[in-house]
Amino acid sequence: MRVGTAATQDGPRAVVERDGELLPIGDGATPLETLIATGASLEPAPGAAPLEGARLLAPLRPGKVVAIGLNYLDHIREAGLEPPQRPPVFAKFTTSVIADRDEIRVDRAITERVDWEVELAVVIGRTTQRVSEADALSHVFGYTVANDVSARDVQYADGQWVRGKSLDTFCPLGPVIVTADEVADPQALAIRTRVNGEIAQDSSTSEMLFGVARLIEFCSHSFTLEAGDVIVTGTPWGCGEFADPPRSLHDGDVVEVEVEGIGALRNPVVDVR
C-alpha cells in the first residue's frame, strides 16, 4: 500500500495512492501519523472518489527525524574515513521537512556549500524500546525517500551536524510511504540522485554498514522510538562535497532523489538572498 498526505480544497487529507489516483482514507481528516499510531485501517472509504486537484504533501509530520551518518561503505571509501564502530546518530529538526516539488530554499548569508544526500527513510509503526535486531523490522510501518540536504560549511564550522542539516527546507520527504509488507528486503534497493538530470549517486542499500534492523536496535536502546518517527539511514557515494572538484547546489538547480520501488523526490533549488 502507498499512503501519504495530500493538499485539498478542504485542507490536508490522509490518502492512499492507487493507480495514479489519490483516495481519502476514511473521511481523510485524521492525520496519517495518528492513523499509524492507533493502528487504524488505511483503506479508502467504500466508494470513495479520487480527490480532484489534490497534490501530495510530505507524507506525515514526524515526531522526530533520527539521522545516521557514515553508513554506506562506498561513501566511507570516497571520504577516506575509517568505518565507525557504532552508528553516528544526529537529528534533523522536523521544521526542515518539505514535500516533493517544494523548493529547497538557500539563504546565502548562512551557507554557500549545499549538498545532496539520497537516503532510505524508515517510518516507525509502534512504540519501540530496547528491541532486538531480530525483531526490529516488525516495528517498521513503511519506507519512504529522504534528501538529507546538508550545508557543508555550516556542518564543519559548527563541529557538529544538527544546524547544517536542519535549515528550513533541508529535508525533502516522500512522495509517499510504502508499507513494509511491500518491501521484501530493505537491504536490496537501488538508490540514486540526479542533479539537473545527471546521475550523481547510484548505489544500493546493500552497501549499508549498519542495516535497517541494526539501526532500529541501536537507536531503541538509547531512546524511545514512537509511531511516526522517521530514521534516515545514511547516503552512498556521490555527494558533491567529495567530488573532484567539489560540487554544490546552486540557484536554479533541480535535484531528484529516488529509491527503488518507493518513488522519487524532485525539488528545485532557490536562493532567498
N, C-alpha and C positions, 0 to 999 in steps of 0.2 A: 504494500500500500504506500502511496505517495501523498503525504499530508503537509499542510502548511497554513499560512495565514494570508488572506487577500484583502486589499483595499476595495471597498464597495461604496456605493452612494449612501449606504446605511452604516458605514463605519467598518472597522476591521472584522473579518469573519474567518473562523476556522474552516478549512476546506480540505477536500480530497481532490487531487489532480487525477483525472481519469480520461484517457483518450483525448488529451489536449484540452479538456474542459475542467472548470473548477466548480465543484458541487459542495454546498454547505454541509457541514457536519451537524446533525440535529438542526437547531434553529440558527447555528453559526455564531451565536452571540457569546458563547462560553469560550474564553481564550484557550488556545491549543495547550499551553503549559498546564492549565487547570485540568483539562481532559486527560493529559498524560498522568498527572499526579493522582487523580482519582480513579484511574483505570476505566474511564467511561468508554462507551462504544465510539468508534471513529467512523462508523458507517454513515453515509448520507441519509437524510430522512427519506422514507419511501416516497417515490415520485418527485423527488427534489429536482428542480430545473437548474440548469447551469446558470451561473451568475454572469449576467451580461456586463461587459465593460470592466470586469474585475482585473486587478493587477496584483501579482504576488508581492508581498512584503517579505521581510525576514521571517522565517517560519515560526519563530517564537522569540520571546524575550527571556533569555536565560537568567536564572538566579545568579549564576556566576559562570565566567568563562575561564577555565583552567587550561593553561597553555604549557606545552612541553618543548624545550629547546634541544638542539643537537641530537635528534632521534633518528636520523637516516644515515646509514653507513656511507652512502655516496656523498652526502653533504659534509660529513665529518672529514672525509678524504679531501674534498675540494677546499675545505677551510684549513687543512693542515693541522688539525687538532687531534688530541687523544680522545678515544671514546670515553664518555663519562661512565662511572661505576654505578650510578643511580640516575634516574630521570631528573634533569633540571626542570623545576616547576616554577612558573611565574603566572601572573594574572593579566588578563585584558579586561579593562572596565567595560561593563555592558553598554555604556553610552557610546562605545565605538561601533556598535553593531548597525549595519545597514543592509539593504536588500540588493538583489540582482538589479542592475541597471541604475542604481543610485550612484551619485558622484562620490568619488574619493576626493575630498577637499583638502588641499595642502596649503598651509599657512607658511609662506617662505620666510617669514620673520622667525619661525621656530625651527624649520628643517629644510635642508637642501638635498638630502640624500634619502630618498624614499624608495623602498624596495618592496618586492612582491614575495609571497611565500604561500604556495598552494598547500592546503592541509586537509586531510580527512578529519571531519569533526564527528564526535561521538555524543549522542544525546542520551543522558541517563534516564531510566524509566521509573525507578523507585529508590527510596532511601537506601543508601549503600554505606555501610560501616564495616571496616576490617574484613572485607570479603576476600576469599581465596582466589588465586588466579584461575583455578579450575571452574569456579562458579561465577566468575566476573561477567562473562558475556550474557548471562541470564539477567543481568541488571541493566542491559542496554535496551533502550526503546528503539533507537534507529540511528541512522547515519546521514550526515549532510556534508556540504562543502564549505570550507572557510578560506579566506585570504588573510593571512596574518601580516597585513601591511605594516611595515617597520620603518621608522625614522632612524636610520643607522647612526647619524651623527649625534642625535639625542641619546640613543641607546648606549653608545660607547662613552660619551661625555659624562652621563649620569653614573656610570659604573654599575647600574642595574637596568632592567629591561622594561619595567612597567610603563613609565611615561612614554617612551619611544614607541611602544606597542599599542598604546591606549588613546592616542589622539582621536578626536571625533572623526568618524567615518572610516577608521582604520581596521574594521573587522567586517567586511562583506561576508554574509552568511546565507546559505540556501542553495538553490532556489526553493527546494522542498526537503522534507525529511523522508527518507526511505526506511520503512520499518525493518527491524533486524531480521525478521523471518525471510526477507527477500535478498539478504546479503549472505551468501553461503560462507564466505571466508573474508573477513575484513583485511587479512594479510595477503590478498591476491588481487588487488585492484590497481589498474593503471591510473596514474596521476600526472597531470601536466599543466603547464602555464603557457599562454601565448601573450605576447606583448605586441600590439599593432599587427596581429596576425602571424607573427613569427614565434616559433616554438622556443621557449626559454628554459622550461623544465619539462622533463619527460622521464618518468621513473615508474616505480611500483611500490605499493605499501609493503611488499615483501622485503624491502630494504630497511624497514624499521629495526632499530636496535632493540627497543622495548615494544612488543606488540600491544595491541589494544587491551587484552586481558591483563597483562602485566602492569600497564599504566593504571588501570582501574584498581587493581590490588594495591599498588604502591600509594596512590592518592588516598584511597579509602582508609588506609591505616594511619594517615596523618590528619585527615579532616573528613567530615561527613559530606558525601555527595548526595544531592537531592534531586528528585524528579524535575526534569527540565534543565538541569545543569549541562554544560557543554564542555567536553575536553577536546581541544585542538591538538593533534598528535604529532606535530613536527613537519618539517618540509624536506624534500630531497634536494639534490644538487641543482644548480642553475640559477641561484639567486644573483641579482645584478651586482651586489656588493663584492662577489667573489669572481666576477668575470674579469678578463684581461683585454682591454682596460675595464675598470668597474663601470657599471651602468646604473642609472637611477630613472625613476618615473618623472615625466615632465608634463606640463600643461598640454592637454590635447591628446595624450596617450590613451589607449584603451587596453586594459589588462583583463584577460579571461583565464579563470582557473577552473579545472574540471577534474572530477573523479569518476571513473568508470561505473556505469550503472546507476549513478545518482544524478548527475547533471553538471551544469556549468554556470558560473557567475561571470557576468560581463559588466565591467564598471569603467566609466570614463574618469580621467584624472583632470581636475580643475584647480588651478591656483586661485586662492582667495585674497591675495595681496596684489 
